[in-house]
Amino acid sequence: MNREIYRIAVPAIVANVTIPLLGLLDTAIAGHLGAESFIGAVAVGAMIFNLIYFSFGFLRMSTSGLTAQQCGRGDDSGSVRVLKEALAVSLALGVVVIALQWPLQWLLLAVIAPSREVAALSQQYFHLCVWGAPPILMMMAVKGWMLGMQDSRGPMKISIAVNVINTVVSLVCVYVFDMGFMGIAVGTLVSEYAALCYSVLLLWRSFPSHVRMLLGGSVRVRVSRRYFTVSGDIFVRSLLLTLVHLAVVSIGARSGDLMLAVNSLMQQLNTFFAYFLDGIAFAGEALVGKYYGAGDMKNMHRCVRRLFLWATVLALSFAAIYAFPRGLFSLLTDQTSVVSAAMDYRWWCAALPLAGMAAFVWDGVFIGLTRSRGMLVAVAVAVALFFGLYFAMPSSLGNHRLWLAFVAYLFTRGVVQTVIFYAPSKAPSKGRFEATEKVKNSLF
């Protein structure tokens, strides 16, 4: 079981760590174009697309859980059906994003509120890169399907390919063809379509029989009610998660530039930890879904126990490192005033991995079981607690009340999902997959 988790988790972690590289590379190129506004425009443009694509995270998660269950049953036609549904939905959503690009750009720029010069450059960047929405969303579906088929190396290769192609094309466009700032946008767009072609090639090499079934089937696509139900729950959940993270940024901004910088450093530490825990969660999606689909309850509860063991070791390790974060803060900024101020929050940094560990593991388990409604309920309760705590605490606590509320929010997600998982429930109904009482009572 440990080998199975390792086989899926490690490539998933590598793929996660490559995600911020794309933004860093674009920022590095923009930083050598001679104006601060270029850096700001890339940052704002990347933020806009991150907000849009994060909302569509269900394309990966729904596809992963549903495919893993079909894989466990050995139902190849069912797995192909899920892939066809996911590709159809992702393509349709990509077209919708392109069609709504003007109102989306206006709304998100109004929320972010950059300077006029940065806003103008961001608009140029956005209106070119928005044409990459279909391949980006389709790759999310492909990554989720591969993970459900117990292949996490494929998504890792796709993530690396996007970064490599983007770097090469952007450098050529900027410095060889002298396209300036827009060369970065061209490189991003080209890399997305090229990486989609690479994804299709990987599918053909790794799952040739499934691709033949996909190509040989009917062109007509009927998206199942179950796919819509699971995806809808995860979509609303993603919006709630975005609300909390926007609140953290907004509260920090209203507390002054120093607190905004401090909160940004702490969020970076939390995000880095999340890259590793997400790898464990991805293993949960693939393996729990497979064992549940196969009806192998013994290996399923063994898998959950081992997932928590791996996550606990990682959380304790990160907590120990984050308890002494001065060196990490110094790597992220050379502003001594920011580092000194951030050190006042060192214990909140150490608490973040411990508070969030269970939520990450349960998210993976719930996705594997396609218990999307439980995930939504847990986040809704945690978000309500976050805002309730923050506004109920005295303002004299300053920035500490924000992080107390955020740690409580992370911890509550894990607690609520634990309660939901073990609570008595009815037997699974047609078209819905819920953990049975046998699984719940035998887990620990």
GISULPE-V838658 format. One record per backbone hydrogen bond with DSSP energy under -0.5 kcal/mol. NH is the residue of the N-H (numbers start at 1). CO is the residue of the C=O. E is the energy in kcal/mol with one decimal. If there is no record, write none. Layout:
{{NH,CO,E} {NH,CO,E}}
This chain:
{{5,1,-2.5} {6,2,-2.7} {7,3,-2.7} {8,4,-1.4} {9,5,-3.5} {10,6,-1.8} {12,8,-1.4} {13,9,-2.5} {14,10,-2.3} {15,11,-2.5} {16,12,-2.2} {17,13,-2.5} {18,14,-1.4} {19,15,-0.6} {19,16,-1.1} {20,16,-0.5} {21,18,-0.7} {22,18,-0.8} {22,19,-0.9} {23,19,-0.6} {24,20,-2.1} {25,21,-2.9} {26,22,-2.0} {27,23,-2.3} {28,24,-2.5} {29,25,-2.1} {30,26,-2.6} {31,27,-2.3} {32,29,-1.4} {33,30,-1.7} {38,35,-0.9} {39,35,-0.8} {40,36,-2.1} {41,37,-2.4} {42,38,-2.1} {43,39,-2.3} {44,40,-2.7} {45,41,-2.7} {46,42,-2.7} {47,43,-2.1} {48,44,-2.3} {49,45,-2.0} {50,46,-2.4} {51,47,-2.2} {52,48,-2.0} {53,49,-3.1} {54,50,-2.4} {55,51,-1.2} {56,52,-0.6} {56,53,-0.7} {57,54,-1.6} {59,56,-2.0} {60,57,-1.2} {61,57,-2.1} {62,58,-2.3} {63,58,-0.7} {64,60,-2.4} {65,61,-2.3} {66,62,-2.3} {67,63,-2.2} {68,64,-2.4} {69,65,-1.7} {70,66,-1.7} {71,67,-2.9} {72,68,-2.3} {73,69,-1.5} {74,70,-0.7} {74,71,-0.9} {75,70,-2.4} {76,74,-1.1} {79,75,-2.0} {80,76,-2.4} {81,77,-2.1} {82,78,-1.9} {83,79,-2.0} {84,80,-2.6} {85,81,-2.4} {86,82,-2.7} {87,83,-2.6} {88,84,-2.2} {89,85,-2.6} {90,86,-2.6} {91,87,-2.3} {92,88,-2.2} {93,89,-2.6} {94,90,-2.1} {95,91,-2.0} {96,92,-2.0} {97,93,-2.5} {98,94,-1.8} {99,95,-2.5} {100,96,-2.2} {101,98,-1.3} {104,100,-2.4} {105,101,-2.5} {106,102,-2.4} {107,103,-2.6} {108,104,-2.5} {109,105,-2.1} {110,106,-1.8} {111,107,-1.7} {112,108,-2.5} {113,109,-2.9} {119,115,-2.8} {120,116,-2.1} {121,117,-2.0} {122,118,-2.7} {123,119,-2.1} {124,120,-1.5} {125,121,-2.4} {126,122,-3.1} {127,123,-2.7} {128,124,-1.0} {129,125,-2.5} {130,126,-2.3} {131,128,-1.4} {132,129,-2.2} {133,130,-1.9} {136,132,-2.2} {137,133,-2.6} {138,134,-2.4} {139,135,-2.3} {140,136,-1.6} {141,137,-1.7} {142,138,-2.3} {143,139,-2.8} {144,140,-2.2} {145,141,-2.3} {146,142,-2.7} {147,143,-2.3} {148,144,-2.2} {149,145,-1.6} {150,147,-1.9} {151,146,-2.7} {152,150,-0.6} {156,152,-1.3} {157,153,-2.5} {158,154,-2.2} {159,155,-2.3} {160,156,-2.3} {161,157,-2.4} {162,158,-2.3} {163,159,-1.6} {164,160,-2.5} {165,161,-2.7} {166,162,-2.2} {167,163,-2.3} {168,164,-2.3} {169,165,-2.7} {170,166,-2.5} {171,167,-2.2} {172,168,-2.2} {173,169,-2.8} {174,170,-2.7} {175,171,-2.6} {176,171,-0.6} {176,172,-1.7} {177,172,-2.3} {179,173,-2.5} {180,174,-0.7} {182,179,-0.8} {183,180,-1.6} {184,180,-0.5} {184,181,-1.6} {185,181,-0.8} {186,182,-2.3} {187,183,-2.3} {188,184,-2.2} {189,185,-2.5} {190,186,-2.9} {191,187,-2.2} {192,188,-1.5} {193,189,-1.7} {194,190,-2.6} {195,191,-2.4} {196,192,-1.5} {197,193,-1.9} {198,194,-2.0} {199,195,-2.1} {200,196,-2.1} {201,197,-1.9} {202,198,-2.4} {203,199,-2.4} {204,200,-2.2} {205,201,-2.3} {206,202,-2.8} {207,203,-2.8} {211,207,-2.2} {212,208,-2.2} {213,209,-2.0} {214,210,-2.3} {215,211,-2.8} {216,212,-2.2} {217,213,-0.8} {217,214,-0.5} {223,221,-0.6} {228,224,-1.7} {229,225,-2.6} {230,226,-2.5} {231,227,-2.4} {232,228,-2.6} {233,229,-1.9} {234,230,-2.0} {235,231,-2.4} {236,232,-2.1} {237,233,-2.1} {238,234,-2.4} {239,235,-1.8} {240,236,-2.0} {241,237,-2.3} {242,238,-2.4} {243,239,-2.0} {244,240,-1.7} {245,241,-2.1} {246,242,-2.6} {247,243,-1.9} {248,244,-2.1} {249,245,-1.8} {250,246,-2.9} {251,247,-3.0} {252,248,-1.9} {253,249,-2.4} {254,250,-2.0} {255,251,-0.7} {255,252,-0.8} {256,253,-1.1} {260,256,-2.1} {261,257,-2.2} {262,258,-2.3} {263,259,-2.9} {264,260,-1.8} {265,261,-2.0} {266,262,-2.1} {267,263,-2.3} {268,264,-1.9} {269,265,-1.8} {270,266,-2.2} {271,267,-2.7} {272,268,-2.3} {273,269,-2.0} {274,270,-2.0} {275,271,-1.6} {276,272,-0.9} {276,273,-0.6} {277,273,-2.2} {278,274,-2.7} {279,275,-0.8} {280,276,-1.2} {281,277,-2.4} {282,278,-2.9} {283,279,-1.8} {284,280,-1.9} {285,281,-2.4} {286,282,-2.3} {287,283,-2.8} {288,284,-1.8} {289,284,-0.7} {289,285,-1.2} {290,286,-1.8} {291,287,-2.9} {292,288,-2.7} {293,289,-2.5} {294,290,-1.9} {295,291,-0.6} {295,292,-0.9} {296,291,-2.5} {297,295,-1.5} {300,296,-1.6} {301,297,-2.4} {302,298,-1.7} {303,299,-2.3} {304,300,-2.1} {305,301,-1.9} {306,302,-2.3} {307,303,-2.6} {308,304,-2.1} {309,305,-1.8} {310,306,-2.8} {311,307,-2.6} {312,308,-2.4} {313,309,-2.1} {314,310,-2.2} {315,311,-2.8} {316,312,-2.6} {317,313,-2.1} {318,314,-2.7} {319,315,-2.5} {320,316,-2.1} {321,317,-1.9} {322,318,-3.2} {323,319,-1.2} {324,321,-1.5} {325,322,-0.6} {329,325,-3.0} {330,326,-2.4} {331,327,-1.4} {332,328,-1.4} {333,329,-1.7} {336,334,-0.9} {339,335,-2.1} {340,336,-2.6} {341,337,-2.0} {342,338,-2.5} {343,339,-1.6} {344,340,-0.5} {344,341,-1.1} {345,342,-2.0} {346,343,-1.4} {348,345,-0.5} {349,345,-1.8} {350,346,-2.0} {351,347,-1.5} {352,348,-1.5} {353,349,-0.7} {354,350,-0.7} {355,351,-2.7} {356,352,-2.1} {357,353,-1.2} {360,356,-1.8} {361,357,-1.9} {362,358,-2.9} {363,359,-2.2} {364,360,-1.8} {365,361,-2.3} {366,362,-3.4} {367,363,-2.3} {368,364,-2.1} {369,365,-1.8} {370,367,-1.0} {371,366,-2.9} {372,370,-1.2} {375,371,-1.3} {376,372,-2.2} {377,373,-2.5} {378,374,-2.3} {379,375,-2.1} {380,376,-2.5} {381,377,-2.5} {382,378,-2.2} {383,379,-2.9} {384,380,-2.2} {385,381,-2.1} {386,382,-2.4} {387,383,-2.2} {388,384,-2.4} {389,385,-3.1} {390,386,-2.3} {391,387,-2.3} {392,388,-1.4} {393,389,-2.0} {397,394,-1.7} {398,395,-1.9} {400,397,-1.5} {401,398,-1.1} {402,398,-0.5} {403,399,-1.4} {404,400,-2.4} {405,401,-2.1} {406,402,-2.1} {407,403,-2.4} {408,404,-2.2} {409,405,-2.0} {410,406,-2.2} {411,407,-2.5} {412,408,-2.5} {413,409,-1.7} {414,410,-1.4} {415,411,-2.1} {416,412,-3.0} {417,413,-2.0} {418,414,-1.9} {419,415,-2.3} {420,416,-2.6} {421,417,-2.4} {422,418,-1.9} {423,419,-1.5} {432,429,-2.2} {434,432,-0.6} {440,436,-2.4} {441,437,-2.8} {442,438,-1.1} {443,439,-0.9} {443,440,-0.6}}
